[in-house]
């Protein structure tokens, strides 16, 4: 069962798979997948644009901008892929009734932490 620490009753109780939580994670996953698609298209456009123009990153004023945009978009894309993997892991933990439990110490993860970071795998004590 999913465990939520610090609930309204201030106790550590199992709450079972929460359909609202699952829906929120799935919505975040869909948004992240859309962001990945958009960033992939952006990166392809940047690469294609740089192919069409003979730029010398070192001497052409536009070259540095293109390199920066390519680097920044690649980083955003990597972050989105990592977030998607984190969401999939959270959904797997929710389905396995292990969501909300610290992977290191086994204690419940505080509700406030899960609200702020729904993909959190560790309690705040183990995360610091």
C-alpha positions as a Python dict, from the first residue, in 0.01 Angstrom:
ca = {
    (1, 'X'): (0, 0, 0),
    (2, 'X'): (114, 353, -65),
    (3, 'X'): (233, 518, 251),
    (4, 'X'): (180, 885, 321),
    (5, 'X'): (355, 1025, 627),
    (6, 'X'): (229, 1332, 806),
    (7, 'X'): (-129, 1306, 683),
    (8, 'X'): (-414, 1516, 818),
    (9, 'X'): (-435, 1291, 1121),
    (10, 'X'): (-54, 1330, 1166),
    (11, 'X'): (4, 959, 1160),
    (12, 'X'): (190, 723, 927),
    (13, 'X'): (-78, 515, 763),
    (14, 'X'): (-108, 321, 444),
    (15, 'X'): (-359, 476, 209),
    (16, 'X'): (-359, 230, -82),
    (17, 'X'): (-317, 326, -446),
    (18, 'X'): (-471, 670, -483),
    (19, 'X'): (-658, 716, -814),
    (20, 'X'): (-603, 1094, -799),
    (21, 'X'): (-230, 1046, -747),
    (22, 'X'): (-215, 798, -1034),
    (23, 'X'): (-405, 1043, -1256),
    (24, 'X'): (-169, 1327, -1161),
    (25, 'X'): (137, 1112, -1235),
    (26, 'X'): (-11, 1004, -1569),
    (27, 'X'): (-95, 1364, -1659),
    (28, 'X'): (261, 1469, -1575),
    (29, 'X'): (388, 1177, -1783),
    (30, 'X'): (177, 1282, -2083),
    (31, 'X'): (299, 1641, -2052),
    (32, 'X'): (659, 1521, -2028),
    (33, 'X'): (617, 1300, -2335),
    (34, 'X'): (479, 1601, -2524),
    (35, 'X'): (773, 1811, -2406),
    (36, 'X'): (1014, 1541, -2528),
    (37, 'X'): (846, 1540, -2870),
    (38, 'X'): (864, 1920, -2894),
    (39, 'X'): (1226, 1935, -2780),
    (40, 'X'): (1321, 1659, -3023),
    (41, 'X'): (1163, 1857, -3307),
    (42, 'X'): (1343, 2173, -3188),
    (43, 'X'): (1676, 1993, -3176),
    (44, 'X'): (1625, 1849, -3524),
    (45, 'X'): (1542, 2198, -3654),
    (46, 'X'): (1855, 2344, -3491),
    (47, 'X'): (2074, 2071, -3638),
    (48, 'X'): (1915, 2113, -3981),
    (49, 'X'): (1955, 2491, -3968),
    (50, 'X'): (2322, 2456, -3883),
    (51, 'X'): (2369, 2221, -4180),
    (52, 'X'): (2221, 2474, -4419),
    (53, 'X'): (2457, 2748, -4313),
    (54, 'X'): (2833, 2720, -4324),
    (55, 'X'): (2900, 2849, -3975),
    (56, 'X'): (3229, 2857, -3798),
    (57, 'X'): (3137, 2846, -3428),
    (58, 'X'): (3463, 3013, -3334),
    (59, 'X'): (3459, 3306, -3578),
    (60, 'X'): (3097, 3354, -3681),
    (61, 'X'): (2888, 3558, -3434),
    (62, 'X'): (2587, 3335, -3506),
    (63, 'X'): (2788, 3016, -3459),
    (64, 'X'): (2814, 3058, -3084),
    (65, 'X'): (2438, 3117, -3059),
    (66, 'X'): (2359, 2803, -3258),
    (67, 'X'): (2600, 2596, -3046),
    (68, 'X'): (2442, 2737, -2728),
    (69, 'X'): (2088, 2662, -2848),
    (70, 'X'): (2186, 2308, -2947),
    (71, 'X'): (2353, 2249, -2610),
    (72, 'X'): (2066, 2398, -2412),
    (73, 'X'): (1801, 2201, -2602),
    (74, 'X'): (2001, 1880, -2561),
    (75, 'X'): (2021, 1939, -2185),
    (76, 'X'): (1646, 2009, -2162),
    (77, 'X'): (1580, 1690, -2359),
    (78, 'X'): (1802, 1481, -2129),
    (79, 'X'): (1626, 1628, -1824),
    (80, 'X'): (1285, 1546, -1973),
    (81, 'X'): (1390, 1186, -2042),
    (82, 'X'): (1513, 1153, -1682),
    (83, 'X'): (1187, 1296, -1549),
    (84, 'X'): (990, 1052, -1766),
    (85, 'X'): (1191, 761, -1621),
    (86, 'X'): (1127, 895, -1268),
    (87, 'X'): (754, 915, -1339),
    (88, 'X'): (751, 559, -1474),
    (89, 'X'): (933, 443, -1161),
    (90, 'X'): (682, 624, -938),
    (91, 'X'): (393, 464, -1126),
    (92, 'X'): (558, 122, -1089),
    (93, 'X'): (599, 181, -713),
    (94, 'X'): (235, 290, -690),
    (95, 'X'): (118, -26, -868),
    (96, 'X'): (342, -240, -643),
    (97, 'X'): (197, -72, -332),
    (98, 'X'): (543, 60, -247),
    (99, 'X'): (490, 428, -330),
    (100, 'X'): (569, 672, -49),
    (101, 'X'): (823, 450, 126),
    (102, 'X'): (1192, 550, 136),
    (103, 'X'): (1410, 319, -74),
    (104, 'X'): (1700, 360, 170),
    (105, 'X'): (1558, 337, 522),
    (106, 'X'): (1210, 201, 449),
    (107, 'X'): (1032, 472, 647),
    (108, 'X'): (736, 664, 506),
    (109, 'X'): (813, 972, 297),
    (110, 'X'): (644, 1284, 435),
    (111, 'X'): (329, 1394, 250),
    (112, 'X'): (473, 1743, 198),
    (113, 'X'): (776, 1597, 21),
    (114, 'X'): (557, 1381, -201),
    (115, 'X'): (338, 1680, -286),
    (116, 'X'): (645, 1884, -379),
    (117, 'X'): (825, 1595, -551),
    (118, 'X'): (578, 1319, -647),
    (119, 'X'): (864, 1110, -788),
    (120, 'X'): (1067, 1121, -463),
    (121, 'X'): (1227, 785, -378),
    (122, 'X'): (1374, 884, -43),
    (123, 'X'): (1263, 1057, 274),
    (124, 'X'): (1415, 1398, 344),
    (125, 'X'): (1656, 1254, 602),
    (126, 'X'): (1804, 1007, 352),
    (127, 'X'): (1804, 1263, 70),
    (128, 'X'): (2034, 1499, 260),
}
